[in-house]
Every structure is written in structure tokens, then in C-alpha cells.
Amino acid sequence: MNVVEVVLVALVGLVVSGSPGWTALESQVVVAVNAAHGWPLDAVATGLNFLFGPLCAGLIAVLVVAWAGFLARSWKTSLRVALMIGVPVALADVIKVIVHRARPDAGLLTHPIGVDPTTFSYPSGHTAFAAALMMTIVVFSVPSARAMVAVGGVAVVVVTAWSRMYLGVHYPTDVLASILLVPIAVVAVYEITARVPLFGATRGALQHESVKDAS
């Protein structure tokens, strides 16, 4: 993993968190996104808030890990997928604690929707999970479908990032940090595990014939 990039993401978080002027500017963006109000948008944003929240995100991750192992017929692939999803999300959580950025002021919102997270703001955990999940699925998808899966994955991440600002729980730099950090971390975990003998039999594509279970 490029440590410099990780450090830069953390440093940017510390800078913007400590800048009242920058925070005020970003607050204006959050208020503007929230002002484009409507019940279909509420449904999408609150649905993603629940789907990629701690409880459902854990269940989704378990299902994807199990799916990967089933298709590859290898517990090694399951472990590798778990690391590719879990490590980047954990990294985002560590940076969140280091930066210690407060959430946007809900009192500024034109249409508060009642979502009230208790964790810190930078980077966005929901966006980080969406990015890690989608990037991992893209990496392990069959080559013939990879482009289509990638387009769908980008759409999911972008909509998730929008939803965090729409709900008024994240600043633009919060979601951007996750979008920039997590794919780098996913690829790094993939490359590192490729050098570990334990994962020597696994490949990028989850095909029944592509992986032999050496267990």
C-alpha cells in the first residue's frame, strides 16, 4: 500500500477539520444538496444509510465472502475477499479517529431527515464500505462481465456518496476521501495477498474451474 497516499488523506482531513472557513464552505454544499428534497430521494438516501450501516454492512460482507468462496470452491478466496473488504474499511475507521472531525451542523439543513450518527465525520464510513465492496466485486468478477460490473459499482459508490451529503451527515471531503483512499487500499491488499503463499492458488476471477482448493 502506498503509505504516502494514506498519510496525505489523513493530513488533508486534519487540515480541513481545523479550518473553520473551509468547513463553512463545505457546509454550504451540504445544505444545497439537502435542499434538493423529495420523498424518492429520501427513500434512496435512508435506504442506503440502513443498507451500508454497521448491521447490514456486516451481513452483506459475510454474504459476499461466502459467495466468493462458494464460486471459487476455496476458503482461501473467502479469506482474501474478507481482507479486501475489511482492511480498507478498518483503515478508514482509523483515520476517522485520528482526524476527529465533527459532523455537519444538522441545524443548518433545510430538510433534516432525522439521521443522527454518533461517530466522527472524516472519512465517510458508508462510502468507504460501498467502495470496498464494489471494488472487491469488480476485481473478482469474471473478465467478460468486469466492465459492466465496474460501471454498476461506480454508480453505487457515487449515489452512496451523494446520499451522505443529502442526509447532512458528511461533508464533500469526507466522501471524497473514502472514494480516493479505499480503491487504493483494496488493490494494495489484493497485491499483497498475491505474494503470500497461502493465497498462491487463487486468481482474480471467481470461476468454478479457476481455483483449486488446496486445503
SVG drawing of the C-alpha trace seen along z (x, -y; Angstrom):
<svg xmlns="http://www.w3.org/2000/svg" viewBox="-42 -31 47 61">
<polyline fill="none" stroke="black" stroke-width="0.4" points="0.0,0.0 1.2,-3.5 1.7,-4.8 2.3,-8.3 -1.2,-8.4 -2.7,-7.2 -0.8,-9.8 -1.9,-12.5 -5.6,-11.6 -5.2,-11.8 -3.3,-15.1 -6.0,-16.6 -8.6,-15.5 -6.7,-17.3 -6.3,-20.4 -9.9,-20.7 -11.2,-19.7 -9.1,-22.6 -10.2,-25.2 -13.5,-27.0 -13.6,-28.7 -13.3,-25.5 -15.9,-23.9 -18.3,-26.8 -17.8,-26.5 -18.4,-22.7 -21.5,-23.3 -23.0,-25.4 -22.6,-22.5 -24.2,-20.1 -27.2,-22.5 -27.5,-22.8 -27.5,-19.1 -30.0,-18.6 -32.3,-21.3 -33.0,-19.2 -35.7,-17.5 -38.3,-14.8 -39.7,-11.6 -38.0,-9.4 -34.6,-10.9 -35.4,-10.5 -36.2,-6.8 -32.9,-6.2 -30.8,-8.1 -32.3,-6.5 -32.3,-3.1 -28.5,-3.3 -28.0,-4.6 -29.5,-1.4 -28.1,0.9 -24.5,-0.2 -24.8,-0.9 -22.9,1.3 -25.5,4.1 -26.5,4.6 -23.0,3.9 -21.6,6.8 -24.3,9.1 -23.6,8.1 -19.9,8.6 -20.5,12.1 -22.7,13.0 -20.2,11.7 -17.4,13.6 -19.4,16.8 -20.4,16.2 -16.8,15.8 -15.7,19.0 -18.6,20.9 -17.9,19.9 -14.2,20.5 -14.7,23.6 -11.9,22.3 -11.8,20.9 -8.7,19.1 -10.6,16.9 -13.2,16.2 -10.4,15.1 -8.8,13.0 -12.2,11.3 -12.8,10.7 -9.4,8.9 -10.0,6.8 -13.3,5.5 -12.3,5.4 -8.9,3.8 -9.8,0.7 -12.9,0.1 -10.8,0.5 -8.2,-1.9 -10.9,-4.5 -12.1,-4.0 -8.6,-4.5 -8.3,-7.8 -11.7,-8.8 -10.5,-8.5 -7.2,-10.3 -8.9,-13.3 -11.7,-13.6 -13.8,-15.7 -17.3,-16.8 -20.3,-16.1 -22.1,-18.9 -24.5,-21.0 -27.9,-19.5 -29.5,-22.8 -28.4,-24.3 -30.4,-21.8 -33.5,-22.9 -35.0,-19.4 -33.5,-17.4 -34.3,-13.8 -33.5,-12.6 -30.3,-10.6 -28.0,-11.3 -24.7,-9.3 -22.5,-9.3 -19.1,-8.7 -16.8,-11.2 -17.2,-12.5 -13.9,-12.1 -13.8,-9.9 -17.3,-8.6 -17.7,-5.0 -20.7,-4.3 -18.9,-5.4 -15.8,-3.5 -17.8,-0.3 -19.6,-0.8 -16.2,-1.5 -14.5,1.5 -17.4,3.9 -17.8,2.7 -14.1,2.7 -13.6,6.2 -16.5,7.5 -15.1,5.9 -11.6,7.4 -13.1,10.9 -15.7,10.7 -15.3,12.7 -13.4,10.8 -16.3,10.8 -18.6,9.0 -16.0,6.8 -16.7,3.6 -20.4,3.8 -19.8,4.6 -17.4,1.7 -20.0,-0.7 -22.5,0.5 -20.0,0.3 -19.1,-3.3 -22.8,-4.2 -23.4,-2.6 -20.4,-4.5 -21.4,-7.8 -25.0,-7.5 -23.8,-6.5 -21.5,-9.5 -24.4,-11.8 -26.7,-10.2 -24.3,-11.0 -24.4,-14.7 -28.1,-14.7 -28.8,-13.4 -26.5,-16.1 -24.1,-13.7 -21.0,-14.2 -19.0,-17.0 -17.9,-16.6 -14.3,-16.0 -15.5,-13.2 -16.9,-11.2 -14.2,-12.1 -11.5,-10.9 -13.2,-7.4 -13.5,-7.4 -9.8,-8.1 -8.5,-6.0 -10.4,-2.8 -9.7,-1.6 -6.0,-2.1 -6.3,-0.1 -8.3,2.7 -5.8,3.0 -2.9,3.0 -4.5,5.8 -5.1,7.8 -1.4,7.4 0.0,8.1 -2.1,11.3 -1.0,12.4 2.6,12.6 1.5,14.7 2.0,18.4 -1.3,19.2 -3.2,17.4 -1.0,18.7 -3.8,20.8 -6.3,18.0 -6.9,15.9 -8.8,12.7 -11.8,14.2 -14.3,16.3 -14.9,19.2 -15.5,22.8 -12.6,24.0 -10.2,21.2 -9.4,22.1 -8.4,25.4 -9.0,25.8 -5.6,26.8 -6.9,27.2"/>
</svg>
